[in-house]
Amino acid sequence: MADGSTARPRHSLPPRPDQAGPRDSPPPRPDQARLKQVRGFVLDMDGTLVLSDRRSHGMRPLPGALELTAWLSRQGLPYRIFTNGTGRSPGDYATLLRGVGFDLPDGAVLTPADSAADLFARRGYRRVLALGTGLADSLRSAGIEPVPPGADASNVDAVLVGLYRDFTMDALEAACHVVWRGVPVYSASQASFFATADGRALGTSRAISAMLSSATGCRVELVGKPSRHALGLAGRRLGVPLRQLAVVGDDPELEVPMAHRGGALAISVATGLAGADAFDGVPEHRRPHLSLSGVDELLAMLAGQA
Ligand SMILES: [Mg+2]
């Protein structure tokens, strides 16, 4: 509702058309000025930087993605590509990205396997039943033994569910026996879908977690986006306080909520799952600070400020 009849405080800035009344309005929306204060970027992969098929094959960069990452490197602005995908190891995703022109080291890519490994190490876990094809490397890097489905899962400290398109009922049954012993369950992602060149692809972490939860009544703790575990790990790897991060992504349920959770700058792009109207009806304080058509627009904005 317009507040034209309300007296304007003498010392306030002129009201903006997108703001409610001056007394109870949320804090002013950060804009390009805040973008200039950003010291590190957390970039989503599928639907933000690239589109692939359902198995991360046929990857192709989205407009401006190669140029944005190269520009950030030249400017000395650190970034990490955090994908909720765990079908491959972070190093394998980095190899695929290099294959289509991105100039980045293995350590530039993070997945929920990394935030899980970081959390598990702090919780003292030593053996983890790994239900996913791209979980083992990150667990081993943290000194945790990944136990594959079908192996002896006695004495595991946790179950980690990831992207696992070839999941079987035998693996489900074995995991249920572990969970019935009281072992906690963690999920890489609770996203229903992710963006591919062929349209929406099933996020299997959620589906497998739901089966486990349905069969056992277990609680599932999320380690990927939009959890604090994921953002915290990205911030530590970048060496940047969360409030000085920008989180960029296409999924309205992942990157923008994660950014808000840590006080980071939330930037949405419309090149993946959702269009520019994705946040219609969402309360102002949960919307992206910047809604952009794609990372090409983000680069133009950044380069214009440099
Ligand atoms: Mg995405």
py3Dmol code that shows the C-alpha trace and the ligand (Angstrom):
import py3Dmol

protein = """\
ATOM      1  CA  MET A   1       0.000   0.000   0.000  1.00  0.00           C
ATOM      2  CA  ALA A   2       1.227   3.479  -0.787  1.00  0.00           C
ATOM      3  CA  ASP A   3       2.181   5.535   2.238  1.00  0.00           C
ATOM      4  CA  GLY A   4       1.847   8.951   0.697  1.00  0.00           C
ATOM      5  CA  SER A   5      -0.361  10.157   3.545  1.00  0.00           C
ATOM      6  CA  THR A   6       2.308   9.293   6.140  1.00  0.00           C
ATOM      7  CA  ALA A   7       4.528  12.124   7.322  1.00  0.00           C
ATOM      8  CA  ARG A   8       8.076  11.644   6.123  1.00  0.00           C
ATOM      9  CA  PRO A   9      10.777  11.768   8.821  1.00  0.00           C
ATOM     10  CA  ARG A  10      12.801  14.929   8.255  1.00  0.00           C
ATOM     11  CA  HIS A  11      16.153  13.243   8.512  1.00  0.00           C
ATOM     12  CA  SER A  12      15.447  10.093   6.486  1.00  0.00           C
ATOM     13  CA  LEU A  13      16.490   9.305   2.984  1.00  0.00           C
ATOM     14  CA  PRO A  14      13.780   9.771   0.355  1.00  0.00           C
ATOM     15  CA  PRO A  15      11.487   6.717   0.329  1.00  0.00           C
ATOM     16  CA  ARG A  16      12.019   4.155  -2.406  1.00  0.00           C
ATOM     17  CA  PRO A  17       9.016   2.959  -4.357  1.00  0.00           C
ATOM     18  CA  ASP A  18       9.670  -0.658  -3.316  1.00  0.00           C
ATOM     19  CA  GLN A  19       9.656   0.113   0.397  1.00  0.00           C
ATOM     20  CA  ALA A  20       6.735   0.085   2.813  1.00  0.00           C
ATOM     21  CA  GLY A  21       6.192   2.660   5.522  1.00  0.00           C
ATOM     22  CA  PRO A  22       9.273   4.325   7.031  1.00  0.00           C
ATOM     23  CA  ARG A  23       8.795   3.001  10.585  1.00  0.00           C
ATOM     24  CA  ASP A  24       8.187  -0.731  10.135  1.00  0.00           C
ATOM     25  CA  SER A  25       9.832  -1.350   6.797  1.00  0.00           C
ATOM     26  CA  PRO A  26      12.565  -4.001   6.512  1.00  0.00           C
ATOM     27  CA  PRO A  27      16.134  -2.783   6.163  1.00  0.00           C
ATOM     28  CA  PRO A  28      16.828  -1.165   2.804  1.00  0.00           C
ATOM     29  CA  ARG A  29      17.539  -3.724   0.116  1.00  0.00           C
ATOM     30  CA  PRO A  30      21.226  -3.988  -0.614  1.00  0.00           C
ATOM     31  CA  ASP A  31      21.939  -3.065  -4.186  1.00  0.00           C
ATOM     32  CA  GLN A  32      24.909  -2.640  -6.421  1.00  0.00           C
ATOM     33  CA  ALA A  33      26.708  -0.659  -3.730  1.00  0.00           C
ATOM     34  CA  ARG A  34      26.773  -3.753  -1.534  1.00  0.00           C
ATOM     35  CA  LEU A  35      27.965  -5.847  -4.450  1.00  0.00           C
ATOM     36  CA  LYS A  36      31.047  -3.680  -4.461  1.00  0.00           C
ATOM     37  CA  GLN A  37      31.804  -4.694  -0.861  1.00  0.00           C
ATOM     38  CA  VAL A  38      31.730  -8.424  -1.658  1.00  0.00           C
ATOM     39  CA  ARG A  39      35.081 -10.168  -1.013  1.00  0.00           C
ATOM     40  CA  GLY A  40      34.239 -13.682  -2.190  1.00  0.00           C
ATOM     41  CA  PHE A  41      31.723 -15.513  -4.375  1.00  0.00           C
ATOM     42  CA  VAL A  42      29.919 -18.824  -3.947  1.00  0.00           C
ATOM     43  CA  LEU A  43      28.717 -19.803  -7.410  1.00  0.00           C
ATOM     44  CA  ASP A  44      26.235 -22.550  -8.178  1.00  0.00           C
ATOM     45  CA  MET A  45      27.111 -24.869 -11.076  1.00  0.00           C
ATOM     46  CA  ASP A  46      24.039 -26.394 -12.810  1.00  0.00           C
ATOM     47  CA  GLY A  47      21.727 -23.739 -14.173  1.00  0.00           C
ATOM     48  CA  THR A  48      24.076 -20.924 -13.170  1.00  0.00           C
ATOM     49  CA  LEU A  49      27.462 -21.550 -14.789  1.00  0.00           C
ATOM     50  CA  VAL A  50      26.653 -24.561 -16.992  1.00  0.00           C
ATOM     51  CA  LEU A  51      23.952 -26.860 -18.243  1.00  0.00           C
ATOM     52  CA  SER A  52      24.619 -30.583 -18.617  1.00  0.00           C
ATOM     53  CA  ASP A  53      22.532 -33.678 -19.092  1.00  0.00           C
ATOM     54  CA  ARG A  54      21.227 -35.732 -16.186  1.00  0.00           C
ATOM     55  CA  ARG A  55      24.578 -37.416 -15.604  1.00  0.00           C
ATOM     56  CA  SER A  56      26.713 -34.272 -15.926  1.00  0.00           C
ATOM     57  CA  HIS A  57      27.674 -35.168 -19.483  1.00  0.00           C
ATOM     58  CA  GLY A  58      27.577 -32.782 -22.420  1.00  0.00           C
ATOM     59  CA  MET A  59      28.362 -29.848 -20.167  1.00  0.00           C
ATOM     60  CA  ARG A  60      28.253 -26.443 -21.803  1.00  0.00           C
ATOM     61  CA  PRO A  61      28.913 -23.056 -20.228  1.00  0.00           C
ATOM     62  CA  LEU A  62      26.080 -20.573 -19.916  1.00  0.00           C
ATOM     63  CA  PRO A  63      26.596 -17.067 -21.347  1.00  0.00           C
ATOM     64  CA  GLY A  64      29.170 -15.094 -19.380  1.00  0.00           C
ATOM     65  CA  ALA A  65      30.220 -17.986 -17.132  1.00  0.00           C
ATOM     66  CA  LEU A  66      33.738 -18.425 -18.507  1.00  0.00           C
ATOM     67  CA  GLU A  67      34.218 -14.692 -18.605  1.00  0.00           C
ATOM     68  CA  LEU A  68      32.921 -14.143 -15.051  1.00  0.00           C
ATOM     69  CA  THR A  69      35.226 -16.718 -13.447  1.00  0.00           C
ATOM     70  CA  ALA A  70      38.206 -15.421 -15.450  1.00  0.00           C
ATOM     71  CA  TRP A  71      37.374 -11.859 -14.451  1.00  0.00           C
ATOM     72  CA  LEU A  72      37.106 -12.762 -10.764  1.00  0.00           C
ATOM     73  CA  SER A  73      40.509 -14.451 -10.935  1.00  0.00           C
ATOM     74  CA  ARG A  74      42.087 -11.438 -12.607  1.00  0.00           C
ATOM     75  CA  GLN A  75      40.604  -9.148  -9.968  1.00  0.00           C
ATOM     76  CA  GLY A  76      41.890 -11.333  -7.135  1.00  0.00           C
ATOM     77  CA  LEU A  77      38.326 -11.985  -5.967  1.00  0.00           C
ATOM     78  CA  PRO A  78      38.203 -15.597  -4.729  1.00  0.00           C
ATOM     79  CA  TYR A  79      35.310 -17.877  -5.608  1.00  0.00           C
ATOM     80  CA  ARG A  80      34.178 -21.441  -5.072  1.00  0.00           C
ATOM     81  CA  ILE A  81      31.747 -23.347  -7.243  1.00  0.00           C
ATOM     82  CA  PHE A  82      29.444 -25.123  -4.797  1.00  0.00           C
ATOM     83  CA  THR A  83      27.193 -27.666  -6.469  1.00  0.00           C
ATOM     84  CA  ASN A  84      24.726 -29.809  -4.569  1.00  0.00           C
ATOM     85  CA  GLY A  85      25.503 -32.528  -7.084  1.00  0.00           C
ATOM     86  CA  THR A  86      27.403 -35.487  -5.647  1.00  0.00           C
ATOM     87  CA  GLY A  87      27.289 -37.846  -8.601  1.00  0.00           C
ATOM     88  CA  ARG A  88      31.009 -37.147  -9.009  1.00  0.00           C
ATOM     89  CA  SER A  89      33.842 -36.068  -6.773  1.00  0.00           C
ATOM     90  CA  PRO A  90      34.678 -32.340  -6.608  1.00  0.00           C
ATOM     91  CA  GLY A  91      37.884 -33.076  -8.515  1.00  0.00           C
ATOM     92  CA  ASP A  92      35.954 -34.830 -11.279  1.00  0.00           C
ATOM     93  CA  TYR A  93      33.565 -31.886 -11.574  1.00  0.00           C
ATOM     94  CA  ALA A  94      36.594 -29.575 -11.811  1.00  0.00           C
ATOM     95  CA  THR A  95      37.998 -31.746 -14.609  1.00  0.00           C
ATOM     96  CA  LEU A  96      34.699 -31.534 -16.510  1.00  0.00           C
ATOM     97  CA  LEU A  97      34.612 -27.760 -16.044  1.00  0.00           C
ATOM     98  CA  ARG A  98      38.189 -27.400 -17.304  1.00  0.00           C
ATOM     99  CA  GLY A  99      37.199 -29.494 -20.310  1.00  0.00           C
ATOM    100  CA  VAL A 100      34.676 -26.875 -21.397  1.00  0.00           C
ATOM    101  CA  GLY A 101      36.994 -23.927 -20.874  1.00  0.00           C
ATOM    102  CA  PHE A 102      36.982 -22.962 -17.195  1.00  0.00           C
ATOM    103  CA  ASP A 103      40.473 -22.230 -15.897  1.00  0.00           C
ATOM    104  CA  LEU A 104      40.318 -23.491 -12.331  1.00  0.00           C
ATOM    105  CA  PRO A 105      42.055 -25.869  -9.907  1.00  0.00           C
ATOM    106  CA  ASP A 106      40.428 -28.935  -8.324  1.00  0.00           C
ATOM    107  CA  GLY A 107      39.941 -27.037  -5.070  1.00  0.00           C
ATOM    108  CA  ALA A 108      37.653 -24.512  -6.765  1.00  0.00           C
ATOM    109  CA  VAL A 109      34.743 -26.969  -6.654  1.00  0.00           C
ATOM    110  CA  LEU A 110      32.926 -27.915  -3.456  1.00  0.00           C
ATOM    111  CA  THR A 111      30.087 -30.372  -3.020  1.00  0.00           C
ATOM    112  CA  PRO A 112      28.034 -31.443   0.006  1.00  0.00           C
ATOM    113  CA  ALA A 113      30.498 -34.321   0.341  1.00  0.00           C
ATOM    114  CA  ASP A 114      33.003 -31.671   1.443  1.00  0.00           C
ATOM    115  CA  SER A 115      30.699 -30.001   3.946  1.00  0.00           C
ATOM    116  CA  ALA A 116      29.732 -33.455   5.226  1.00  0.00           C
ATOM    117  CA  ALA A 117      33.371 -34.477   5.614  1.00  0.00           C
ATOM    118  CA  ASP A 118      34.159 -31.220   7.404  1.00  0.00           C
ATOM    119  CA  LEU A 119      31.240 -31.724   9.791  1.00  0.00           C
ATOM    120  CA  PHE A 120      31.932 -35.421  10.328  1.00  0.00           C
ATOM    121  CA  ALA A 121      35.570 -34.765  11.203  1.00  0.00           C
ATOM    122  CA  ARG A 122      34.479 -32.245  13.830  1.00  0.00           C
ATOM    123  CA  ARG A 123      31.969 -34.756  15.183  1.00  0.00           C
ATOM    124  CA  GLY A 124      34.643 -37.444  15.405  1.00  0.00           C
ATOM    125  CA  TYR A 125      33.149 -39.863  12.862  1.00  0.00           C
ATOM    126  CA  ARG A 126      35.566 -42.422  11.442  1.00  0.00           C
ATOM    127  CA  ARG A 127      33.498 -44.701   9.158  1.00  0.00           C
ATOM    128  CA  VAL A 128      30.522 -43.555   7.094  1.00  0.00           C
ATOM    129  CA  LEU A 129      28.122 -45.557   4.929  1.00  0.00           C
ATOM    130  CA  ALA A 130      28.280 -43.613   1.663  1.00  0.00           C
ATOM    131  CA  LEU A 131      25.152 -43.917  -0.496  1.00  0.00           C
ATOM    132  CA  GLY A 132      26.337 -42.040  -3.546  1.00  0.00           C
ATOM    133  CA  THR A 133      28.853 -42.226  -6.333  1.00  0.00           C
ATOM    134  CA  GLY A 134      30.841 -39.050  -5.631  1.00  0.00           C
ATOM    135  CA  LEU A 135      31.204 -39.045  -1.853  1.00  0.00           C
ATOM    136  CA  ALA A 136      34.316 -41.122  -1.170  1.00  0.00           C
ATOM    137  CA  ASP A 137      37.125 -38.714  -2.137  1.00  0.00           C
ATOM    138  CA  SER A 138      35.940 -35.916   0.147  1.00  0.00           C
ATOM    139  CA  LEU A 139      35.454 -38.296   3.076  1.00  0.00           C
ATOM    140  CA  ARG A 140      38.920 -39.801   2.601  1.00  0.00           C
ATOM    141  CA  SER A 141      40.460 -36.319   2.432  1.00  0.00           C
ATOM    142  CA  ALA A 142      39.100 -35.695   5.910  1.00  0.00           C
ATOM    143  CA  GLY A 143      40.480 -38.990   7.209  1.00  0.00           C
ATOM    144  CA  ILE A 144      37.086 -40.720   7.185  1.00  0.00           C
ATOM    145  CA  GLU A 145      36.639 -44.199   5.750  1.00  0.00           C
ATOM    146  CA  PRO A 146      33.800 -44.348   3.199  1.00  0.00           C
ATOM    147  CA  VAL A 147      31.887 -47.634   3.375  1.00  0.00           C
ATOM    148  CA  PRO A 148      30.138 -48.505   0.087  1.00  0.00           C
ATOM    149  CA  PRO A 149      26.741 -50.244  -0.046  1.00  0.00           C
ATOM    150  CA  GLY A 150      27.182 -53.984   0.204  1.00  0.00           C
ATOM    151  CA  ALA A 151      30.278 -53.751   2.404  1.00  0.00           C
ATOM    152  CA  ASP A 152      30.364 -54.446   6.120  1.00  0.00           C
ATOM    153  CA  ALA A 153      28.519 -51.491   7.631  1.00  0.00           C
ATOM    154  CA  SER A 154      28.918 -52.517  11.243  1.00  0.00           C
ATOM    155  CA  ASN A 155      30.444 -49.787  13.374  1.00  0.00           C
ATOM    156  CA  VAL A 156      29.696 -46.975  10.910  1.00  0.00           C
ATOM    157  CA  ASP A 157      29.154 -43.639  12.647  1.00  0.00           C
ATOM    158  CA  ALA A 158      26.793 -42.126  10.080  1.00  0.00           C
ATOM    159  CA  VAL A 159      24.953 -42.631   6.798  1.00  0.00           C
ATOM    160  CA  LEU A 160      25.539 -40.059   4.046  1.00  0.00           C
ATOM    161  CA  VAL A 161      23.077 -39.934   1.148  1.00  0.00           C
ATOM    162  CA  GLY A 162      24.072 -38.324  -2.156  1.00  0.00           C
ATOM    163  CA  LEU A 163      23.314 -38.376  -5.855  1.00  0.00           C
ATOM    164  CA  TYR A 164      22.935 -42.062  -6.629  1.00  0.00           C
ATOM    165  CA  ARG A 165      20.912 -42.891  -9.711  1.00  0.00           C
ATOM    166  CA  ASP A 166      21.690 -46.618  -9.477  1.00  0.00           C
ATOM    167  CA  PHE A 167      20.475 -46.959  -5.889  1.00  0.00           C
ATOM    168  CA  THR A 168      18.955 -50.379  -5.198  1.00  0.00           C
ATOM    169  CA  MET A 169      16.449 -51.865  -2.787  1.00  0.00           C
ATOM    170  CA  ASP A 170      19.270 -54.003  -1.374  1.00  0.00           C
ATOM    171  CA  ALA A 171      21.176 -50.825  -0.514  1.00  0.00           C
ATOM    172  CA  LEU A 172      18.023 -49.356   1.051  1.00  0.00           C
ATOM    173  CA  GLU A 173      17.489 -52.444   3.183  1.00  0.00           C
ATOM    174  CA  ALA A 174      21.113 -52.471   4.347  1.00  0.00           C
ATOM    175  CA  ALA A 175      20.919 -48.770   5.218  1.00  0.00           C
ATOM    176  CA  CYS A 176      17.701 -49.346   7.173  1.00  0.00           C
ATOM    177  CA  HIS A 177      19.474 -51.938   9.319  1.00  0.00           C
ATOM    178  CA  VAL A 178      22.175 -49.362  10.079  1.00  0.00           C
ATOM    179  CA  VAL A 179      19.649 -46.647  10.920  1.00  0.00           C
ATOM    180  CA  TRP A 180      17.645 -48.984  13.151  1.00  0.00           C
ATOM    181  CA  ARG A 181      20.777 -49.144  15.317  1.00  0.00           C
ATOM    182  CA  GLY A 182      20.434 -45.407  15.916  1.00  0.00           C
ATOM    183  CA  VAL A 183      23.074 -44.222  13.438  1.00  0.00           C
ATOM    184  CA  PRO A 184      22.371 -40.634  12.207  1.00  0.00           C
ATOM    185  CA  VAL A 185      21.484 -39.884   8.559  1.00  0.00           C
ATOM    186  CA  TYR A 186      22.794 -36.944   6.539  1.00  0.00           C
ATOM    187  CA  SER A 187      21.650 -35.827   3.088  1.00  0.00           C
ATOM    188  CA  ALA A 188      23.697 -33.993   0.482  1.00  0.00           C
ATOM    189  CA  SER A 189      20.666 -32.218  -0.897  1.00  0.00           C
ATOM    190  CA  GLN A 190      16.969 -31.960  -0.281  1.00  0.00           C
ATOM    191  CA  ALA A 191      16.319 -30.368  -3.677  1.00  0.00           C
ATOM    192  CA  SER A 192      13.613 -32.187  -5.609  1.00  0.00           C
ATOM    193  CA  PHE A 193      15.161 -31.355  -8.960  1.00  0.00           C
ATOM    194  CA  PHE A 194      18.154 -29.708 -10.562  1.00  0.00           C
ATOM    195  CA  ALA A 195      18.531 -27.951 -13.882  1.00  0.00           C
ATOM    196  CA  THR A 196      19.886 -29.782 -16.933  1.00  0.00           C
ATOM    197  CA  ALA A 197      19.930 -29.101 -20.646  1.00  0.00           C
ATOM    198  CA  ASP A 198      17.127 -31.694 -20.911  1.00  0.00           C
ATOM    199  CA  GLY A 199      14.932 -30.040 -18.282  1.00  0.00           C
ATOM    200  CA  ARG A 200      14.490 -30.963 -14.634  1.00  0.00           C
ATOM    201  CA  ALA A 201      16.404 -33.953 -13.332  1.00  0.00           C
ATOM    202  CA  LEU A 202      15.545 -35.820 -10.167  1.00  0.00           C
ATOM    203  CA  GLY A 203      17.547 -34.945  -7.067  1.00  0.00           C
ATOM    204  CA  THR A 204      18.064 -38.463  -5.819  1.00  0.00           C
ATOM    205  CA  SER A 205      19.429 -37.492  -2.376  1.00  0.00           C
ATOM    206  CA  ARG A 206      15.976 -36.310  -1.385  1.00  0.00           C
ATOM    207  CA  ALA A 207      14.236 -39.356  -2.807  1.00  0.00           C
ATOM    208  CA  ILE A 208      16.587 -41.812  -1.072  1.00  0.00           C
ATOM    209  CA  SER A 209      16.428 -39.853   2.200  1.00  0.00           C
ATOM    210  CA  ALA A 210      12.638 -39.944   2.001  1.00  0.00           C
ATOM    211  CA  MET A 211      12.670 -43.712   1.562  1.00  0.00           C
ATOM    212  CA  LEU A 212      14.986 -44.151   4.535  1.00  0.00           C
ATOM    213  CA  SER A 213      12.959 -41.770   6.644  1.00  0.00           C
ATOM    214  CA  SER A 214       9.694 -43.416   5.669  1.00  0.00           C
ATOM    215  CA  ALA A 215      10.973 -46.895   6.475  1.00  0.00           C
ATOM    216  CA  THR A 216      12.700 -46.053   9.751  1.00  0.00           C
ATOM    217  CA  GLY A 217      11.220 -42.784  10.993  1.00  0.00           C
ATOM    218  CA  CYS A 218      14.708 -41.305  11.117  1.00  0.00           C
ATOM    219  CA  ARG A 219      15.486 -37.606  11.057  1.00  0.00           C
ATOM    220  CA  VAL A 220      17.675 -36.434   8.163  1.00  0.00           C
ATOM    221  CA  GLU A 221      20.204 -33.620   8.590  1.00  0.00           C
ATOM    222  CA  LEU A 222      21.100 -31.605   5.514  1.00  0.00           C
ATOM    223  CA  VAL A 223      24.778 -30.888   4.800  1.00  0.00           C
ATOM    224  CA  GLY A 224      24.504 -29.280   1.336  1.00  0.00           C
ATOM    225  CA  LYS A 225      22.875 -26.035   0.269  1.00  0.00           C
ATOM    226  CA  PRO A 226      21.013 -24.243   1.850  1.00  0.00           C
ATOM    227  CA  SER A 227      22.483 -25.396   5.172  1.00  0.00           C
ATOM    228  CA  ARG A 228      24.800 -23.358   7.347  1.00  0.00           C
ATOM    229  CA  HIS A 229      27.259 -26.249   7.108  1.00  0.00           C
ATOM    230  CA  ALA A 230      27.600 -25.613   3.356  1.00  0.00           C
ATOM    231  CA  LEU A 231      27.908 -21.842   3.581  1.00  0.00           C
ATOM    232  CA  GLY A 232      30.259 -22.052   6.547  1.00  0.00           C
ATOM    233  CA  LEU A 233      32.612 -24.371   4.693  1.00  0.00           C
ATOM    234  CA  ALA A 234      32.618 -22.134   1.613  1.00  0.00           C
ATOM    235  CA  GLY A 235      33.368 -19.094   3.765  1.00  0.00           C
ATOM    236  CA  ARG A 236      36.236 -20.860   5.538  1.00  0.00           C
ATOM    237  CA  ARG A 237      37.743 -22.117   2.279  1.00  0.00           C
ATOM    238  CA  LEU A 238      37.519 -18.611   0.850  1.00  0.00           C
ATOM    239  CA  GLY A 239      38.780 -16.988   4.034  1.00  0.00           C
ATOM    240  CA  VAL A 240      35.933 -14.483   3.833  1.00  0.00           C
ATOM    241  CA  PRO A 241      33.351 -13.603   6.530  1.00  0.00           C
ATOM    242  CA  LEU A 242      29.868 -14.758   5.551  1.00  0.00           C
ATOM    243  CA  ARG A 243      28.503 -11.224   5.401  1.00  0.00           C
ATOM    244  CA  GLN A 244      31.094 -10.353   2.764  1.00  0.00           C
ATOM    245  CA  LEU A 245      30.132 -13.266   0.530  1.00  0.00           C
ATOM    246  CA  ALA A 246      27.798 -13.241  -2.447  1.00  0.00           C
ATOM    247  CA  VAL A 247      25.919 -16.467  -3.187  1.00  0.00           C
ATOM    248  CA  VAL A 248      24.780 -16.834  -6.794  1.00  0.00           C
ATOM    249  CA  GLY A 249      22.360 -19.469  -8.056  1.00  0.00           C
ATOM    250  CA  ASP A 250      19.259 -20.472  -9.992  1.00  0.00           C
ATOM    251  CA  ASP A 251      17.330 -22.575  -7.459  1.00  0.00           C
ATOM    252  CA  PRO A 252      14.947 -20.478  -5.323  1.00  0.00           C
ATOM    253  CA  GLU A 253      15.149 -23.114  -2.564  1.00  0.00           C
ATOM    254  CA  LEU A 254      18.931 -23.289  -2.350  1.00  0.00           C
ATOM    255  CA  GLU A 255      21.239 -20.358  -2.939  1.00  0.00           C
ATOM    256  CA  VAL A 256      19.071 -17.406  -1.917  1.00  0.00           C
ATOM    257  CA  PRO A 257      17.884 -19.015   1.351  1.00  0.00           C
ATOM    258  CA  MET A 258      21.460 -20.049   2.157  1.00  0.00           C
ATOM    259  CA  ALA A 259      22.713 -16.519   1.575  1.00  0.00           C
ATOM    260  CA  HIS A 260      20.053 -15.062   3.872  1.00  0.00           C
ATOM    261  CA  ARG A 261      20.874 -17.657   6.516  1.00  0.00           C
ATOM    262  CA  GLY A 262      24.426 -16.318   6.761  1.00  0.00           C
ATOM    263  CA  GLY A 263      23.793 -12.641   6.051  1.00  0.00           C
ATOM    264  CA  ALA A 264      25.463 -12.926   2.634  1.00  0.00           C
ATOM    265  CA  LEU A 265      24.406 -11.129  -0.536  1.00  0.00           C
ATOM    266  CA  ALA A 266      21.780 -13.225  -2.342  1.00  0.00           C
ATOM    267  CA  ILE A 267      21.868 -13.149  -6.136  1.00  0.00           C
ATOM    268  CA  SER A 268      19.447 -15.145  -8.282  1.00  0.00           C
ATOM    269  CA  VAL A 269      19.828 -15.939 -11.959  1.00  0.00           C
ATOM    270  CA  ALA A 270      17.107 -17.018 -14.368  1.00  0.00           C
ATOM    271  CA  THR A 271      19.147 -19.416 -16.520  1.00  0.00           C
ATOM    272  CA  GLY A 272      18.211 -22.636 -14.721  1.00  0.00           C
ATOM    273  CA  LEU A 273      15.227 -23.936 -12.802  1.00  0.00           C
ATOM    274  CA  ALA A 274      13.318 -20.726 -12.283  1.00  0.00           C
ATOM    275  CA  GLY A 275      12.446 -17.585 -14.146  1.00  0.00           C
ATOM    276  CA  ALA A 276      12.481 -13.974 -13.074  1.00  0.00           C
ATOM    277  CA  ASP A 277       9.108 -14.433 -11.339  1.00  0.00           C
ATOM    278  CA  ALA A 278      10.383 -17.192  -9.017  1.00  0.00           C
ATOM    279  CA  PHE A 279      10.200 -15.005  -5.932  1.00  0.00           C
ATOM    280  CA  ASP A 280       6.804 -13.442  -6.572  1.00  0.00           C
ATOM    281  CA  GLY A 281       4.793 -13.828  -3.406  1.00  0.00           C
ATOM    282  CA  VAL A 282       7.891 -14.435  -1.260  1.00  0.00           C
ATOM    283  CA  PRO A 283       8.284 -11.980   1.640  1.00  0.00           C
ATOM    284  CA  GLU A 284      10.688  -9.175   0.861  1.00  0.00           C
ATOM    285  CA  HIS A 285      13.296 -10.251   3.410  1.00  0.00           C
ATOM    286  CA  ARG A 286      13.563 -13.677   1.768  1.00  0.00           C
ATOM    287  CA  ARG A 287      13.926 -12.443  -1.799  1.00  0.00           C
ATOM    288  CA  PRO A 288      17.246 -12.120  -3.607  1.00  0.00           C
ATOM    289  CA  HIS A 289      19.018  -8.822  -3.153  1.00  0.00           C
ATOM    290  CA  LEU A 290      19.740  -8.884  -6.865  1.00  0.00           C
ATOM    291  CA  SER A 291      17.625 -10.734  -9.451  1.00  0.00           C
ATOM    292  CA  LEU A 292      19.621 -11.062 -12.638  1.00  0.00           C
ATOM    293  CA  SER A 293      19.001 -12.671 -16.006  1.00  0.00           C
ATOM    294  CA  GLY A 294      22.265 -14.586 -15.777  1.00  0.00           C
ATOM    295  CA  VAL A 295      25.906 -14.429 -14.780  1.00  0.00           C
ATOM    296  CA  ASP A 296      26.612 -12.359 -17.885  1.00  0.00           C
ATOM    297  CA  GLU A 297      24.584  -9.590 -16.279  1.00  0.00           C
ATOM    298  CA  LEU A 298      26.479 -10.064 -13.024  1.00  0.00           C
ATOM    299  CA  LEU A 299      29.786  -9.692 -14.856  1.00  0.00           C
ATOM    300  CA  ALA A 300      28.614  -6.530 -16.584  1.00  0.00           C
ATOM    301  CA  MET A 301      27.601  -5.103 -13.210  1.00  0.00           C
ATOM    302  CA  LEU A 302      30.883  -6.037 -11.541  1.00  0.00           C
ATOM    303  CA  ALA A 303      33.059  -4.853 -14.407  1.00  0.00           C
ATOM    304  CA  GLY A 304      31.164  -1.576 -14.484  1.00  0.00           C
ATOM    305  CA  GLN A 305      32.096  -1.013 -10.854  1.00  0.00           C
ATOM    306  CA  ALA A 306      35.751  -2.001 -11.118  1.00  0.00           C
TER     307      ALA A 306
END
"""
ligand_1 = """\
1
MG
Mg 21.507 -24.878 -9.826
"""
view = py3Dmol.view(width=600, height=400)
view.addModel(protein, "pdb")
view.setStyle({"model": 0}, {"cartoon": {"style": "trace"}})
view.addModel(ligand_1, "xyz")
view.setStyle({"model": 1}, {"stick": {}})
view.zoomTo()
view.show()
